Amino acid sequence: MYRKGDYISYNGHGVCRIGDIRKMNFGNGEQEYLVIEPIASGSATIYLPAENPKAQTRMRPVLTREEIDSIIFSVRNDQMPWILDRKARMALFQQILSRRDTRELLLLASCLHKRKIEAGLPTSEMDILHKVEGMIEQEFSFALNISRAEIGQYIRDRL
């Protein structure tokens, strides 16, 4: 169970701080809620029922330096193949984005970078590349306590 002050990665919002855990009533009886504050958006507050299994699957603790290094190391020799069928490719990319699995995100970023260098990328794939980079940079920079601009070099140094 999470505690007040913990940092988590929450789907769609990135790194968040659990600002409080308190009983609240939003019309369905009093329940315990996690009060979540995304760090990238200082004004947003999210209220999640603490015992909601669906909400629990959408959050996880922020990665540690050791976990980040292990994930980077695990993708060293792997590659995501470029799918020629655009619809199938875009469907896979969207699935990866929605799962937010860090290893898959790194493989996707690597695939898109390689394709960008070899043949260029259409706007839709460039948008996905920027989204993936943003997701990786936010959590890695927070966990590693380095700037977002330094994340690419950090990853390259370990590959």
C-alpha positions in Angstrom: 0.0 0.0 0.0 1.2 3.5 -0.8 1.8 6.1 1.9 1.5 9.9 2.0 4.6 11.4 0.4 5.3 8.4 -1.9 6.1 9.1 -5.6 4.4 7.0 -8.2 4.1 6.7 -11.9 0.5 7.0 -12.8 -0.7 6.2 -16.4 -1.5 9.3 -18.3 0.0 11.7 -15.7 3.6 10.5 -15.3 5.3 11.0 -12.0 3.0 12.0 -9.2 3.2 12.5 -5.4 0.7 11.1 -3.1 -0.2 14.3 -1.2 -2.6 12.7 1.2 -4.7 9.7 2.0 -8.0 10.5 3.5 -11.6 9.5 3.9 -13.9 11.4 1.5 -17.4 11.1 0.2 -18.1 11.8 -3.5 -21.7 10.6 -3.4 -21.0 6.9 -3.1 -20.4 6.7 0.6 -17.3 7.5 2.6 -14.1 5.8 1.2 -10.4 6.2 1.6 -8.9 8.1 -1.3 -5.4 8.7 -2.5 -4.9 12.4 -3.3 -2.4 12.4 -6.2 -0.5 15.4 -7.4 1.2 15.2 -10.8 4.6 16.8 -10.5 4.5 18.1 -14.1 1.2 20.0 -13.5 1.3 21.9 -10.3 -2.4 22.7 -10.3 -4.0 19.3 -11.0 -5.2 17.0 -8.2 -6.5 13.5 -8.8 -8.6 11.6 -6.2 -8.5 7.8 -6.5 -10.3 5.3 -4.3 -7.5 3.6 -2.4 -9.1 0.2 -2.8 -10.0 0.4 -6.5 -8.3 -2.5 -8.3 -8.5 -0.8 -11.7 -6.8 2.3 -10.3 -4.1 0.2 -8.6 -3.2 -1.4 -12.0 -2.6 2.1 -13.4 0.1 3.1 -10.9 3.4 1.8 -9.7 6.3 3.1 -7.7 8.8 5.3 -9.5 11.7 3.3 -10.8 15.0 3.4 -8.9 18.4 4.0 -10.5 19.1 0.3 -10.2 15.9 -0.6 -12.0 16.5 2.0 -14.7 20.0 0.7 -15.3 18.7 -2.9 -15.4 16.0 -2.0 -17.9 18.5 -0.2 -20.1 20.9 -3.1 -19.9 18.1 -5.5 -20.8 17.4 -3.8 -24.1 21.0 -3.6 -25.2 20.8 -6.5 -27.7 17.1 -6.3 -28.5 15.4 -4.5 -31.3 11.8 -3.9 -32.2 11.3 -4.7 -35.8 9.7 -2.1 -38.1 6.2 -3.3 -39.2 5.6 -2.4 -42.8 1.8 -2.3 -42.5 1.1 1.2 -41.2 -2.2 0.3 -39.4 -0.6 -2.7 -37.6 2.4 -0.6 -36.7 0.3 2.3 -35.3 -1.9 -0.2 -33.4 1.2 -1.7 -31.8 2.7 1.7 -30.9 -0.6 2.7 -29.3 -0.7 -0.5 -27.2 2.8 0.2 -26.0 2.0 3.7 -25.1 -1.1 2.6 -23.1 0.8 -0.1 -21.2 3.6 2.3 -20.3 6.0 -0.5 -19.8 9.4 1.2 -19.6 11.3 -1.6 -21.4 8.8 -1.5 -24.3 9.0 2.3 -24.4 12.8 2.1 -24.7 12.6 -0.4 -27.5 9.9 1.7 -29.2 12.1 4.9 -28.9 15.1 3.0 -30.3 13.1 1.6 -33.2 11.7 5.1 -34.1 15.1 6.7 -33.8 16.7 4.1 -36.1 13.9 4.5 -38.6 14.2 8.3 -38.4 17.9 8.1 -39.3 17.4 5.5 -42.1 14.3 6.6 -43.8 12.7 9.5 -42.0 9.5 9.5 -40.1 6.0 10.8 -41.0 4.4 13.3 -38.6 2.3 10.6 -36.8 5.4 8.6 -35.9 7.4 11.7 -34.9 4.5 12.6 -32.6 4.8 9.1 -31.0 8.5 9.4 -30.7 8.2 12.8 -28.9 5.5 11.3 -26.6 7.7 8.3 -25.8 10.7 10.4 -25.2 8.7 12.6 -22.8 7.4 9.7 -20.8 10.9 8.2 -20.5 12.6 11.6 -19.7 10.1 12.6 -17.0 10.5 9.5 -14.9 14.2 9.0 -15.5 15.1 12.6 -14.8 13.0 12.5 -11.6 14.4 9.1 -10.4 18.0 9.9 -11.4 17.9 13.5 -10.3 19.3 14.8 -13.6 17.9 17.1 -16.2 15.6 15.8 -19.0 18.2 17.1 -21.4 20.8 14.6 -19.9 18.6 11.5 -20.2 19.5 10.6 -23.8 23.2 10.7 -23.0 22.6 8.7 -19.8 20.9 6.0 -21.8 23.5 6.0 -24.6 26.3 5.7 -22.1 24.8 2.5 -20.8 24.0 0.9 -24.1 
